[in-house]
Amino acid sequence: MSDDIKELIRMANQIATFFQSYPEEEAVTGTAEHIRDFWTSAMRARLGRYASDNGNGVHPLVMQAMGRLQQAA
Amino acid sequence: MALLEEPDFGTPKRETEKTVTVQINGQTITVPEGTSVMRAASELGQDIPKLCATDMLNAWGSCRMCLVEIEGVRGTPASCTTPVREGMNVRTQTPRLEKIRRGVMELYISDHPLDCLTCAANGDCELQDTAGEVGLRDVRYGFQGEKHFAEAAEPKDESNPYFHFDSSKCIVCSRCVRACEEVQGTFALTIQGRGFDSKVSAGAATDDFFGSECVSCGACVQACPTATLMEKSVYDHGVPNRSVLTTCAYCGVGCSFKAEMQGDQVVRMVPYKDGGANEGHSCVKGRFAWGYATHKDRITTPMIRDKITDPWRKVSWDEAIAFAADRFKSIQQKYGKGSIGGITSSRCTNEEVFVVQKMIRAAFGNNNVDTCARVCHSPTGYGLKTTFGTSAGTQNFKSVEKADVILVIGANPTDGHPVFASRMKKRLRAGAKLIVADPRKIDLVRSPHVAANHHLQLRPGTNVALMNALAHVVVTEGLVDEEFVAERCEEADFTRWRAFVAEARNAPEALSEKIGVDPETIREAARLYATGKNAAIYYGLGVTEHSQGSTMVMAMANLAMATGNIGREGVGVNPLRGQNNVQGSCDMGSFPHELPGYRHVADTLVRGTFEADWGVPLSAEPGLRIPNMFAAALDGSFRGLFVQGEDIAQSDPNTHHVTAALESMDCIVVQDLFLNETAAFAQVFLPGTSFLEKDGTFTNAERRINRVRPVMKEQSGLSEWEVVARLARAMGYDMHYNAASEIMDEIARLTPTFSGVNFARLDREGSLQWPVNDKAPNGTPTMHVSGFVRGKGRFMITEYVPTEERTNRSFPLILTTGRILSQYNVGAQTRRTENSRWHETDVLEIHPFDAEERGIADGDRVSIQSRKGAVSLPAQISERMPQGVVYTTFHHPVSGANVITTEFSDWATNCPEYKVTAVQIVRSNQPSDWQVAHEEIRRTNYRTEPEPAE
């Protein structure tokens, strides 16, 4: 795993950790919106690819959030 | 402008709605109850002679110069200590009063040197003026007073680098002593001896000013009516003859100053009494540390080079700008539009910042713009916008005068925001209660006449746990302001939050071990905050620079809402901004996801207004944040950077990572005053302007927009905004302004919170606090008065999540960082002034036990090792530190404090976690490898080609 994908996973998991205090639907929405609003499209795409291909180490809320972002794209 | 001499009404203004009407010399005046006769007369334009009175200080009544006659009152009372009474009839000038005043003045002059023509205060001496006013013509007692006359007096104390103390000129009016107490709150000065032996002393008999507890704020110098305490610059150059009103360029307090000049030379900076932020006070940086503006290290000619190991080559502006534009364009052709970006500076004006973000969005064609607030207060923006609806503090500084309980968290105001700290201490001396939450025993915990009611000496990294524990007490002990919450806040969010913090795991007893504070102390602090009437939170980077920085800001907002401490004077959630224009640089659209006014780039309507005004399509995609830029540089996709007035190589965390990223880029353009640490990795250097050369505005921590006015021409020949506009044009985007005021007009046109702001209005009214628009035509000193900006306040769940940075056997201590009074951030400015005499090197503060365990004595050189790197510094054993925590500052590049800090950051904003780094400390007798390599870079990367022979 490259350093940059490790860093993206860490950042995304931190976001999910904040939102996981909320009911699941709100938590997924919160995580997805945060990543959409603050990350570049390249960062989103890179994490999205990793989540689709493998997803090891990615918080379950992030997995759902990335799926939702890919659907919306 | 000619020399601006502010009126001195003799005693402070009283603030009450009750009024009293009196007659003075036959004229009628109505003034607030409690006003002194002296002030009432002065407001009528009938000044009464005075020596010990000045309106920055409470009346003292010692000089006997201001005596008056009052109908029906026996004797001649002092007008400064006599309050007006309804129907009072006062005479300020009678033969009897003249005689008494002249007699008193004779006594003063009998023990004062008569060297007026050669005295530094000649033309600026209240004693001289008053002697003239009272018609002194003779001194019956001779001129050989024993105690203060030059030959008998002690030698001048010239130990302070900025002012001297000449006791021979002293008239013992106590204004300096009282200024130190009442205005500054340091209590460093005293009157030693009695009667005719009375003398001003800086502490113990052996102390000089430099060695004393004096913090060199200069309040005593300003208060002195003679040449006893006088700026050395006035001694050297003479009294100034013109003034320019401007704003300090150090911390986020944003003090207003009169730059007092001779020609284009600054003679002294005098704090402006009508300045809303500082009301006539200053600190050692603002008043004295401006010499860097003309320091020999200033670079005033553009320079370029092909490689960072080449010597710099001085070139014309046209050549430098063309070189930078060619490189940027070439990078974009090869690697795409998003391969370049820029960073704006919180040290620059709103106008300068606005044009840089505009250049990046309109000329570079992307949103890769970020600002140094990324590494300080970005969590403030996120947290307060989420809970309250706007990314700014809620109060003005004056609000602290109405606070009954003050909660200071993660801030060290006496060092970082000293002028505000003085206002805060004044309120504390008047009886407000104080809670300090800080791992260190900062000065506020205990200093003269100020003592914290509770010091919550928490472990670094446990802020959120502490706030949840405080909130638990509020919720479970019935201390919620139910009416406020029901009326002002989102019900569902509050209900959820209330249930969350009420859980037993958030009780002080459950969290105290993690926090490191006794649970009963937490409970008492919570009760005090919730029930002490007006409770105000003031916080700094000890809140934001954590992996839960944004969570913590929201947790504080929750607490304030739950207790109804929002929306009026004396309360609020108040970020103490680190730099002069952090608020402004954020307001101006410096974040990669937001256009000016905190509006998301994806908002089609908002983006459309900018596209229409700027005549170019704008990207709807968020750009790279600073840490993302470094990561992208290392993966090869980001290759060009414009850096405005920001030294990322010194100030950003994990120096190895930052410098590797900088080295990997093809073109870095630095716009700055000096060849800073980042310039070692740059190919283009564009000389910047100091605050003394700038024309524009700064916005301080209380959202106050203040004018910055040039007192001298740009040393480099061009304003910074003009340089940026030329670079934008060279990149193919037509950006043009004739004056900085036109940039503010554009800001106002495009930013709803600034719509009522323009230079003419600022010049007329002094300052304005945004929002300034149709809804708030006169600005907004207090936010969220009748409703939150977002409508209803939103409580957020703030689960405590420990940082990933952990101590272990290899790294058992926690390093936290901060700054010191005399130095400022990376030190680029203050290191080039005499301020360095107070702090010549960064040191590592360590608890005596931790030191002893490692065999470390005070002053020993120690190596500080983290998982990221190592540096060595002298150790300073300090009882201020708790066991297990060490502390250093980052003012000197060679210290390399950020070699040690990690890449961990706030979950919402990527603000670095500077405040928690696991380290080990061992004795050492040599610099670290990084420090050796740093010296080598200084030798190789800063060379300049020799000037060609004529």
Chai-1 contact restraints between the chains, C-beta under 6 A:
chainA,res_idxA,chainB,res_idxB,connection_type,confidence,min_distance_angstrom,max_distance_angstrom,comment,restraint_id
A,D4,B,A631,contact,1.0,0.0,6.0,A-B,restraint_1
A,D4,B,D635,contact,1.0,0.0,6.0,A-B,restraint_2
A,Q14,B,W907,contact,1.0,0.0,6.0,A-B,restraint_3
A,I15,B,W907,contact,1.0,0.0,6.0,A-B,restraint_4
A,T17,B,V801,contact,1.0,0.0,6.0,A-B,restraint_5
A,F18,B,W907,contact,1.0,0.0,6.0,A-B,restraint_6
A,S21,B,I797,contact,1.0,0.0,6.0,A-B,restraint_7
A,S21,B,E799,contact,1.0,0.0,6.0,A-B,restraint_8
A,D37,B,H593,contact,1.0,0.0,6.0,A-B,restraint_9
A,F38,B,H593,contact,1.0,0.0,6.0,A-B,restraint_10
A,F38,B,P622,contact,1.0,0.0,6.0,A-B,restraint_11
A,T40,B,P622,contact,1.0,0.0,6.0,A-B,restraint_12
A,T40,B,L624,contact,1.0,0.0,6.0,A-B,restraint_13
A,S41,B,E621,contact,1.0,0.0,6.0,A-B,restraint_14
